[in-house]
Amino acid sequence: MYDPEELDAIRDAKESWESGTYGETVDRFGERKETFTTDTGGQEVDPLYTPADVGDHDYREDAGYPGEEPYTRGVYSTMHRGRLWTMRQYAGMGTAAETNERFNYLIDQGSSGLSMAFDLPTQMGYDSDAAMAEGEVGRSGVAIDTLDDFETVFDGIPLDEVSTSMTINAPAAVLLAMYVAMGDKQGVPREQLRGTIQNDIMKEYIARNLYIYPPEPSMRLITDIFEFCAAETPSFNTISISGYHIREAGSTAAQEVAFTLGDGIEYVEAAIDAGLDVDEFAPQLSFFFNAHNNIFEEAAKFRAARRMWAQIMEERFDAQNPKSKQLKFHTQTGGSTLTAQQIENNVVRVAYQALAAVLGGTQSLHTNGKDEALALPTEQSVRTALRTQQILAHESGAADTIDPLAGSYYVENLTDGIEEDAFEILEEVDRRGGMLEAVKSQWVQRQIQDVAFERQREIEEGDRVIVGVNEFEVDEEPEMDLEEVDPEQEQNQRERLNEVKADRDGEAVDDALASLRDAAQGSENVMPHIVDAVKAYATVQEVSDVLRDEFGEYKPGR
């Protein structure tokens, strides 16, 4: 990209500047701290970047053009000039009726996609009347027991006009089946259903621990979903391979990329081993990343991840379909960066994080409410979070040109550095037998824990400033109106579930569950049987219990 002699001259000039103009000033006045690093300490930040820092950069091979390999600058040719990212606000209130009300509010306020949060019992495959569910029904999201709840959630919301993302993993097959059943009830052709099911069990073993079944049968469920959706719902993303929770657990940006793409590799390998053709299912894969505070590091992270995935799909899996090589991703602003102290500051944090995601070329975006460090966001907080995206889209100019940070000596150097670090981590994962084995041995978890421990030490010792927490503190905090869950909702949900069970055709439920058990015992795809079961109003736990019986439950270290 640059003439070698010119680069040598630039290096010589920089050395002269470092020892002269810059060095003399530093000797006299010093700098704010001894070492500057990126947000997670992954890379040291130099005082100045020049063409010499990207001297080996080949524009066509390393950057290229949007919509063309290596996709560093974006997976679509027009990116946000052609279509803005999907503004997908995360919502899931205690009851199905409340969630429907919030969904309709978001649509009225200009949200272009729905994102569904489920309560803890649903995420663990339990019904609201289970002993394990007591005290948790509707608290972290909406309680879903049967298709009846789904019918209430989507009452008046045409599934052929909205895109819906569902944050569900271990029982993902059950909730996807309910969405398909809802589409059938509305008369929407299955090929018109759009959205994403998170369905990423690997990150549960790594970071969140909301798993049910052991890894091997969990992978079978995922590949069954791949196969089912490729044939039935080709516009629906079958998985959202999630680095978000890996970053929330404390990883560096490079670890987030490496472990997320490592999970992706594991899923692709499992699907190929199950007999699926890579170019049939890979276009439906999607990814889910975090956006933290360091704007340049985050934008570089997204650019590096796109370039890496294109290379991985081509070199490891010989993918031929260009769509198989395109890393499409959703972004959520960093929940772990939100503070309970001076929560108004969170509005600013979220805005910067959203800017990083847009500059990095995200396909959809969720912006956190300022009060999510304390409770579910209020309606006002959700509106402010959505307005943050709308101002970014329509007033900031950030969406007017494609990949505007490309060519920055600093950003290109960061992009190369994150890619290099992430590939080194993936090489170590390969030496350990792949992500599944690296997770089983707890190696991945230990890498993240080490970084999280060091970050917390820096905060406690004041080496890392968190505004309003360990610097710029105030004595008093203003009172806040927080979203509260009515304790009577749990009993109401249980009564609703009992009514559905009393009204349904019990024989049809038993027959559907028996067919599912037969499929689970063999090699037949379980998804059509789960769809039949939920259409008969089998509950989330009834379906999950059949699979528990056949697959067992995962116990770490055993």
N, C-alpha and C positions, 0 to 999 in steps of 0.2 A: 504493500500500500504506500510505502514511503521509500525513497531512494536511500540505500545503505549509507552513503556518504552524508546525506542530509541528517539521518538519524544520529550518526556519530557526532556531527556538529551540534545537534540539539543536546546530546548527552554532555558534551564538553561545556556547553553554555549553561546547562543546569547545574553542573558541578561548580562552575564559577559563581553562579547565583547563590548556591547553597553555602559556599564558604565566604561569600562577600555580602551582598545586599541582605539576604535572609539570615545568614549565620551571625552577622554582626548585631542584627536586631535581637535575635534570640539570646545571644550572649549578654546583651544589655538589659533586656526586659523579661526574658523567659517566655514560656508559653503556658496556657491554662493547665496543662498536665503533661506528664512525661511521655505518655504513649496514648495515641488515639487509635481506637479500634472500631470496627463496625458494631452494630447493636449488640450482638451476642458474643463479641470478642473473637469472631471467626477469622477476621483479616485485619491486619494492621493498616491504618490509613496514613499514607504519605502526605506531606504538606502540599505537594503540587504534583500534578500529572501532566505529562507531555506526550507527543506522538511516540517517543521512545518506549513508553509503557505499553503500547499496543503495536510495537514495531512488526511483530509477526502476524498481525491481523490481516486476513484476506477477506475483503469485503464480500465477495460473492459466496465464499465458502462459510464464513463465520457469521455474517449478517444476512446478506441476500435481500430479497424483496418480500413484502407481506403476501401471504397466500402461496408462497413457494418455499421449497426446502432451502435452508434447514429450519424455517419457521421462527427464527430468532425474533423477527420483527412482527410476528403475528400470523395466526392460522388462516385469516381471511384477507382477501386483497384490499378491501375498503375499511376493514376494522370499524372503529366507532364513527367514521365519516358516513358509512353506509347505514349502520344500525347501532344505536347505543346498546351498552350492556344491559342485561335484564336486571331490573331493580327488584331484588327478591328479598323482602323483609321476612325474617324468621318469626313465626307466630305459632302459638299453641297454648290456648288458655285452658283452664281446668276442665270445662265441659265441652262437648261437641257444639252445643248451641253458642257458647261464648266464642269459640274458635271461628264459627261461621260468621258471627258478628264482626270479629276482628278482621277476617279475610275480606269481607265486603267493605269494611272501612278502608283497608289498604288499597283495594282496587279503586274505590272512589277517590282516594288521595293520589292516584297515579302510579301505584305499584304495578309493574308489568309481569310479575311472577309471584307465586305463592311458595312459602317454605314452611313445612309443617314440623313442629316440635312435639314429641310424645312424652308422656310421663314415664317415670322409672319402671313401674310394673309392666307397661306395654313394651318398653325396650328390653325387658328381661323375659318376655313371653308369659306373663301372668295376667289373669283377669282381675278386675277391681274387687272381687269378693274373695280373693285368695288371702290367706293369712300373711303371706309375704308382702302383700300390697298395703297393709294397714298403715295409715299415716302418710302414704305417698301418692294417693290417687289424685291426679290432676295438678300436682305441685310443680313439676318441672316442665309440663307440657300438657297436651290434651290426653285424656284417658280414652283409649279405643279398645272396646271389648269385642264388638261384632260389626258386621256390615251396617247395621242400623245406625251406629255412631257415625260411620263414614257418610251415610246418606244425609245425616243432619249437618255434618261439617260442610258438605258441598251442595247443600240445598240452595238452588238459585244460581249456582256457579257452573256454567257450561264447560265441560272438560275439553271440548274441542276449541275453546278460545283462550284457555289459560295454560301456563306451564307450571307444574307443581313439583317441588323438591321435597323429599321425605327423609328426615334424618333418623334412620332406623337401620339396624345392622343385623343382630342375631336373628330376629324374626322378620327380616326384610321380605322374604318370600311371601309371608302372610299379608303384610300391608300392601305389597305390590299387587297381590291377587285381589285384594279389596278394591284397589284403584281400577284394575281391569274390570272387575264386576260392576263397579259404579259406572264406568264408561258404557258397558253393555246395557245397563239399565237405562241410561240416558239416550241410548241409540247412537252413540258415537263409534264410528269404525275404529277398531283397535289401532290401525296404522296412523290414526290422527292423534292418538294420545301422546302428549309431550310432557317431559319432565325428567326427573332424576331420582333414583333410589340410592341412598348412600351405600348400603350393602358391602361395607368394607370391614370385614371381620378381623383382618390382620392388625389394624390399628387398635382394635379392642384389646388384643393380647399385649400390644405394646404399651398403650397409654391409658385407656379408659376402663378396661376390665368389665365391660358390659357384654360378656359372651355367654353362650349357653352350651353349645356343643363343642367337642374336640375339633382341632384344626382340620383333619382330613374330611370328615363329613360336612363341616362348614364350607370347605372348598367345593365339595360336590354340590351343595345347594347353590353356590354362586355360579358354577358352570351350568347348572340346570336353568338358572335365570338367564344367563347369556344365550343359551340355545333357544329358550322359549321366546325371549324378546326379539331375537334376530328374525324369527319366523312370524311372530304375532304383533309386536309393537316396535317396529323398526325406528320410530322417531323418539323412542324413550331411551334415555341413558341408563344402562344396566348397572352401573356402579359409579360411585364418586370416590375415587381412591384418595384417601384423606391424609394430607400432611398437617391439617389444621390442628388436630389434637396432639400430634407429635410435637409441634411447636409450642402448644399450650403447656405440655408437660415439661418444657424447658430446653428443647433442642436448639442448636444453632440453625441459621438459614441453610447452610450446606447440608447438615444432617436432615433437615426437613425435606429437602429435595431428594437426597440419596435414599432415605428410608421410604419415602412415598413412591419414588420410581421403582425401588426394590420390591415393594408390595405389588406394584403394577406388573413387574416381571413375573412374580410368583403367580398372579392370577392368569396371565397370558399362558404361562407354561402349563398350568392346571387345565385350562380350557383346551389347549392343543393336545395334551395327554388324554383328554376325554373324547378326542376325535373331532373337535371343531376346527374349522378353517380360520386362520388368523384374520383374513380379510373379510370374513363374514361377521365376526363379533367385535373386532378391535375398533371400528368406527364408532361404536356405541359406548366406549369407555370414556369416562370423564374424570377430572381431578378436582381436588378441593384444597386450597391453600390458605394460609394465614397471611394477614398483612399487619406487620408491626410498625414501629415508629420511624425507623431509619428509611427515609423515602428512597434513597439511592440504592441501598442494599436490597430492599424489597423489589424494586423494579428490575434490578439486575438478576435477582433470584428467579423471577418469572421468565425472563428472557433466556436464562441458562437452562431452566427446566424444559422449555419448548425445544431448544436445540438438542438437548440430551435425549429426549424421548424419540425424536425423529431418527437419531443415530441408533438408539437401542432397537427400535422396531425394524429398522433396515438390516442392521448387522447381526442381531441375535435371532430374529424371527423371519427374515427375508420377506417382510411385508411388501406387497406390490401396490395396494390401493393407497393413494396419497392420504386419504382420510384416516387410514390406520396409523399414520405417522404424526397426525396433528394432535398436539396436547391442548385440549379444550378444558378450561377450568373455571370454577366458581371461587370467589374469595369472600372471606368473612374477616372483618376487622378484629383485632386481637382482644379477646375477652380477658386474658390474663394481664393485659396492660391497664385495664380499667381500675380505678382506685375508689375506695369508699370515702376517702378524704377529698374534700373540695370536688364533688362529682361534676360540677360544671366544667372542670378542666377536661373531662372525658369527651365532651363535644369537640374540643380542639384536637385531641388525640385521634378520634375517629375520623375527622376530616382529613388529617394528614395521611392516615393509613389508607383511606379511600382513594386519595390522590395517587398514592404509590401503586395501588391495584390498577387504577385506570391507566397510568403511565406505563405499567407493565403489560397491559393488553388483556385484562380479564374479560371473560364472556358474561359473567353475572356477578352480582355483588350484594352482600348483606352488610349493612352498617349497624353496629350495636347501639342500643339505647344507653344514655349516659348513666342510668341507674341500675344497669345489669350486674354491677358488682354487689348489689344489695338485694335485688328481687327481680321478678319478671318485670319487663319494662311497662310503664304506663302508656296510655294512648298518646299523651302529649310527647313523651320521650320517643316513641316510635315515629310520630310525625316529624319531629326534629331530625331523627336519623334518616328518614326518607328524604326530607328536604335537603339534607347534606348532599345526597347523591344528585338530586335534581339541580341544585346550584352548581355542583361540579360539572354536570353534563351541559348545562345551558348558559352558564355565566363565566366559567373559569377559562375557557379556551383549551383545556387539557385534552378534549376529545376531538379537536379540529384537525389535527395532523397525526399521522401514524407513527408510533414509536418515537416520540420527540426527543428522547434522551440518547438515541443512537448516535454514535460518533463522539460522544463525550469521552475524553481520555479516561476519566475516572470510572464512568459507568461501564465502558467496555472492559476495563481492567477488572472491575468487580465481577462482571459477568463471566469472564475467563477464569477468575479465581474461584468463584463458587462452583463452576463446572469442574474444574480440576480437583477441588476438594471433594466434591460429591462423587466423582468417578473413583477416586481413591477409596472412599468409604465403600462403594459398591464392589470394588475389587476385594476388599476384606470380607464383605458379606459372602461373595462367591467362594472365597477360601474356607468359609465356615459352613458351606453347604447350601447357601441360599437363605432368603429371608425367613422362611418357615423354621429352619433349623437354628438360625441366629436368634430368633425370637424365643424358641423353646428353651435355648440355653441361657436366656436372659441377657445375652451380650448386648443386644440393641437397647434394652431397657437401662442397662448400666451406663452406656455411653450418654444417654439423655440425662440420667440422674446426676452424673458427674458435672455436666454443664449447668444444670439447674442449681446444684449445690453451690457452685462457684458464683453464679449470678446472685443468689441470695446473700452470700457472704459479702459481695461487693456492695449490695444495698445496705446491709446492716452496718458496714464499716464506713459508709459514706463515699465509697469510691465511684458509685454509680448514682447519679442524682435522679430521684423520682419526685417531680414537682408536687408539692403539697403533702408528701409523705415523709421524706427525710431532709427536705429543703423547702423554704418558702411556706412554712406551716402557719396555720392560724389557730387561735385558741378555741374558737367556737365554730360549729358547723350549723348552717341554717336547717330548719326542719324541712323534711321532704314528704310529699305524698307518695307512698309506695303502693304498688299493686299487691293486693292480698287475696288469698284463696279462701273462700268461704268453707269452713270446716264441715258444713252440712252437705256440701257437694259430694263428698265421698259416699255418704249414705244414699243420696239421690241417685248416684251412678250405679250403686249396687242394686237398688230397686229397679232401675231401668233395665239392667242386665237380667234380673229375674223375670221381668215381664217378657223380654225377648225370648228367653228360654221356654217360658210357659206357652208362648204363641207359636213357636216354630214347629216344624214337622220333625219330631225326634228320630223317626225311622230314617228319614232322608239324611239327617246329620250322621247317624251311625253308619249308614251305607257309605257316605262320602269319606268318613274317617277310616273305615275299613279298606277302602280302595287306596287311600293315601298310604296306609300302613304296608299294603302289598307292594306299592311302588317303591317305598323307602327300603323295604327288605331286598328288593332286586336292583336293577340298574335303570328302570324306566324313569323318565323325567317326572319329578313330583309336582311341577307347577300346575299342569291342568287339573290335577286332583285337588290341589289347594284352592284353586279358583272354584271348583265345584263345591268344596266344603264351605267356603265363606259365603257362597250364594245361598247355601242352605242355612246360613246363620250360625255355623259353628264358630266358637269363640277363638280368640287369639291363643288362649292357653290350651284349649282342646287340641288345636292343630299342633302347637308347640310340644304338648305332652306326648303326642304320637311320635314325634321326631325324637324327643328325649328318650322314650322307651327304646327306639331302634338305634339311635346314635350314641346315647350316653350323654353325660355332662362333663365339661372340661374342668379338671382340677390341676392348677399349675404345679409343676414339679413332680407330677405323678405319671 
